[in-house]
Amino acid sequence: MSGYYDRHLAGSSLERVYDLAPPRVQRYLRAEVEFVVARLRPTDLVLDLGCGYGRTLPDLARRAAFVVGIDTSEPSLALARERLGRRANVLLARMDASRLAFTEGSFDAVTCIQNGISAFRVDRHELIRESLRVLKPGGTAMFSSYAERFWEQRLDWFERQAAAGLIGEIDLERTGDGSIVCIDGLTLTTVRPEEFATLAIGEDVRWETIEVDGSSQFYVLEKPG
């Protein structure tokens, strides 16, 4: 459903999604951030795609020299500005991740975690191409989706969101095989390694897939130097 995270699940509503995450999901969320942070350098200029209300930005900013967070939701960006305060090395901008307004070779790293590659509802080829375009030679792009064996924990988390009225009721007959479908039209898929391989074909880039914490499937791309 286009625009779901722009209007319906944005700002304080999006923050509530993470507040009600059970301990195993909290561990998953933390593991994703730790994976990304471990691959950043203190001199890096980082672009965070789909920053939402700024949940991961403080961790990225503590590690990197400067972080730019973009999102298409103004309510989420407004909450991010409030939460971040006057942090000097973070810039927020409203922008589509598949149409980046940055010049070629602007960033050392691009991050797109928490299944953004599916949740953004943009052309995935364009998302990858744009991420690689704005990377400096030798830069790294990191995309994540859910690991297959995290299915039960993921479904439980979304059922909690539905019970809280944050998303529509889960359509259990149509939900399965990595996809969660809600009666209000929200559908969230995953990207498996074999699917990502088709997206990366034709790109002049080295990439690898890494499962993290039994919960995330990371796709790490390195732009040739």
C-alpha positions as CSV (number, residue, x, y, z in Angstrom):
1,M,0.0,0.0,0.0
2,S,1.6,3.2,-1.2
3,G,2.1,6.0,1.4
4,Y,1.2,3.8,4.4
5,Y,4.3,4.9,6.3
6,D,3.9,8.5,5.1
7,R,0.6,9.1,6.8
8,H,-1.0,6.2,8.7
9,L,2.1,4.7,10.5
10,A,4.2,7.7,11.0
11,G,5.6,9.9,13.8
12,S,4.4,8.8,17.3
13,S,2.4,5.9,15.8
14,L,5.6,4.5,14.3
15,E,7.4,5.0,17.6
16,R,4.8,2.9,19.3
17,V,5.5,0.0,17.0
18,Y,9.0,-0.2,18.4
19,D,7.9,0.5,22.0
20,L,5.7,-2.7,22.0
21,A,8.3,-4.9,20.4
22,P,8.9,-8.0,22.6
23,P,12.4,-8.9,23.9
24,R,13.3,-11.2,21.0
25,V,12.4,-8.5,18.5
26,Q,14.2,-5.9,20.5
27,R,17.3,-8.1,20.2
28,Y,16.8,-8.3,16.5
29,L,16.5,-4.5,16.2
30,R,19.7,-4.0,18.3
31,A,21.6,-6.7,16.3
32,E,20.9,-4.9,13.0
33,V,22.2,-1.6,14.3
34,E,25.3,-3.2,15.8
35,F,26.0,-4.9,12.5
36,V,25.9,-1.6,10.6
37,V,27.8,0.4,13.2
38,A,30.6,-2.2,13.3
39,R,31.2,-1.6,9.6
40,L,31.4,2.2,9.8
41,R,34.6,4.3,10.2
42,P,34.9,7.5,12.3
43,T,35.6,9.5,9.1
44,D,32.5,8.2,7.2
45,L,29.7,10.2,5.7
46,V,26.6,8.0,6.0
47,L,23.2,8.1,4.3
48,D,20.4,6.4,6.2
49,L,17.4,5.5,4.0
50,G,14.1,5.5,5.7
51,C,15.2,7.0,9.0
52,G,11.7,7.4,10.3
53,Y,11.6,9.1,13.7
54,G,15.4,8.8,14.1
55,R,15.5,5.5,16.0
56,T,19.0,4.5,14.7
57,L,20.5,7.9,14.0
58,P,22.1,8.4,17.4
59,D,24.0,5.1,17.1
60,L,25.2,5.9,13.6
61,A,26.2,9.5,14.6
62,R,28.3,8.3,17.5
63,R,30.3,6.1,15.1
64,A,30.5,8.2,11.9
65,A,31.6,11.7,11.1
66,F,28.3,12.8,9.7
67,V,24.9,11.1,9.0
68,V,22.1,12.2,6.6
69,G,18.8,10.6,7.4
70,I,16.0,10.7,4.8
71,D,12.4,9.7,4.9
72,T,9.2,10.5,2.9
73,S,7.1,11.1,6.0
74,E,7.1,14.6,7.4
75,P,5.4,13.6,10.7
76,S,8.2,11.0,11.3
77,L,10.9,13.6,10.4
78,A,9.3,16.1,12.7
79,L,9.5,13.7,15.6
80,A,13.1,12.8,14.6
81,R,14.0,16.5,14.8
82,E,12.4,16.7,18.3
83,R,14.2,13.6,19.5
84,L,17.6,14.5,18.1
85,G,17.7,18.0,19.3
86,R,20.7,20.0,18.3
87,R,23.0,17.1,17.4
88,A,25.6,18.7,15.2
89,N,26.5,15.8,12.9
90,V,23.0,14.7,11.7
91,L,21.0,16.2,8.9
92,L,17.4,15.2,8.1
93,A,15.7,15.6,4.8
94,R,12.4,14.6,3.2
95,M,13.3,12.5,0.1
96,D,12.4,9.4,-1.9
97,A,15.1,6.7,-1.5
98,S,14.7,5.7,-5.2
99,R,15.3,9.3,-6.4
100,L,18.1,10.8,-4.3
101,A,18.9,14.5,-4.6
102,F,22.6,13.9,-4.0
103,T,25.5,14.1,-6.5
104,E,27.4,10.9,-7.5
105,G,29.9,9.7,-5.0
106,S,28.7,11.7,-2.0
107,F,28.7,9.0,0.7
108,D,31.0,6.4,2.2
109,A,28.1,4.2,3.3
110,V,24.4,3.8,2.6
111,T,22.2,2.0,5.1
112,C,18.7,0.6,4.5
113,I,17.7,-1.7,7.4
114,Q,14.6,-3.2,9.0
115,N,13.3,-4.6,5.7
116,G,13.2,-1.1,4.1
117,I,14.0,-2.8,0.7
118,S,10.5,-4.2,0.8
119,A,8.6,-1.7,3.0
120,F,9.5,1.4,1.0
121,R,7.3,0.2,-1.9
122,V,9.6,1.6,-4.5
123,D,11.3,0.0,-7.5
124,R,14.0,-2.2,-6.0
125,H,16.3,-1.9,-9.0
126,E,16.1,1.9,-8.7
127,L,16.7,1.7,-5.0
128,I,19.9,-0.2,-5.4
129,R,21.1,1.8,-8.4
130,E,20.6,5.1,-6.6
131,S,22.3,3.8,-3.5
132,L,25.3,2.8,-5.6
133,R,25.3,6.0,-7.6
134,V,25.7,8.2,-4.4
135,L,28.4,5.9,-3.0
136,K,32.1,6.9,-3.2
137,P,34.4,4.4,-4.9
138,G,35.1,1.7,-2.2
139,G,32.0,2.6,-0.4
140,T,29.5,0.2,1.2
141,A,25.7,-0.2,0.9
142,M,23.9,-2.3,3.5
143,F,20.4,-3.6,2.9
144,S,18.5,-5.9,5.3
145,S,15.4,-8.1,5.2
146,Y,14.1,-10.7,7.6
147,A,15.7,-14.1,7.9
148,E,13.3,-16.9,7.2
149,R,13.7,-18.6,10.6
150,F,12.6,-15.3,12.3
151,W,9.1,-15.8,10.9
152,E,7.2,-16.7,14.1
153,Q,8.7,-13.8,16.0
154,R,8.1,-11.3,13.2
155,L,4.4,-12.4,12.9
156,D,3.9,-12.1,16.7
157,W,5.3,-8.6,16.6
158,F,2.9,-7.6,13.8
159,E,0.0,-9.2,15.6
160,R,0.8,-7.0,18.6
161,Q,0.8,-4.0,16.3
162,A,-2.6,-5.0,14.9
163,A,-4.0,-5.5,18.4
164,A,-2.9,-2.0,19.4
165,G,-4.7,-0.6,16.3
166,L,-1.5,0.6,14.7
167,I,-2.1,-1.6,11.6
168,G,-5.0,-3.5,10.2
169,E,-6.0,-6.9,11.4
170,I,-3.7,-9.7,10.0
171,D,-5.4,-11.7,7.2
172,L,-4.1,-15.1,8.3
173,E,-5.4,-16.9,5.2
174,R,-3.3,-14.8,3.0
175,T,-0.3,-14.4,5.3
176,G,2.6,-16.8,5.0
177,D,5.7,-17.6,3.0
178,G,7.5,-14.5,4.2
179,S,4.6,-12.1,3.6
180,I,2.3,-10.5,6.1
181,V,-1.0,-9.2,4.7
182,C,-3.4,-6.9,6.6
183,I,-7.1,-6.4,5.8
184,D,-6.5,-2.7,5.4
185,G,-4.3,-3.4,2.4
186,L,-0.8,-3.3,4.0
187,T,1.4,-6.1,2.6
188,L,4.9,-6.6,3.8
189,T,7.2,-9.1,1.9
190,T,10.8,-10.1,2.3
191,V,13.7,-10.4,-0.1
192,R,15.5,-13.7,-0.1
193,P,19.1,-14.1,-1.3
194,E,18.0,-15.6,-4.6
195,E,15.7,-12.6,-5.2
196,F,18.4,-10.1,-4.3
197,A,20.8,-11.8,-6.8
198,T,18.4,-10.9,-9.6
199,L,18.4,-7.2,-8.4
200,A,22.2,-7.1,-8.3
201,I,22.7,-8.6,-11.8
202,G,24.3,-6.1,-14.1
203,E,25.6,-3.8,-11.4
204,D,29.4,-3.3,-11.3
205,V,29.6,-4.2,-7.6
206,R,30.7,-7.0,-5.3
207,W,28.1,-8.2,-2.8
208,E,27.6,-10.9,-0.2
209,T,24.7,-12.1,2.0
210,I,25.2,-12.4,5.8
211,E,22.6,-13.7,8.2
212,V,22.7,-11.8,11.5
213,D,21.4,-13.0,14.9
214,G,19.1,-15.5,13.1
215,S,16.7,-12.6,12.5
216,S,18.1,-10.5,9.6
217,Q,19.4,-11.3,6.2
218,F,21.9,-8.6,5.2
219,Y,23.0,-7.8,1.7
220,V,26.3,-5.9,1.7
221,L,27.5,-4.3,-1.5
222,E,30.9,-2.8,-2.1
223,K,31.4,-0.3,-4.9
224,P,34.7,-0.9,-6.7
225,G,37.4,1.6,-5.7
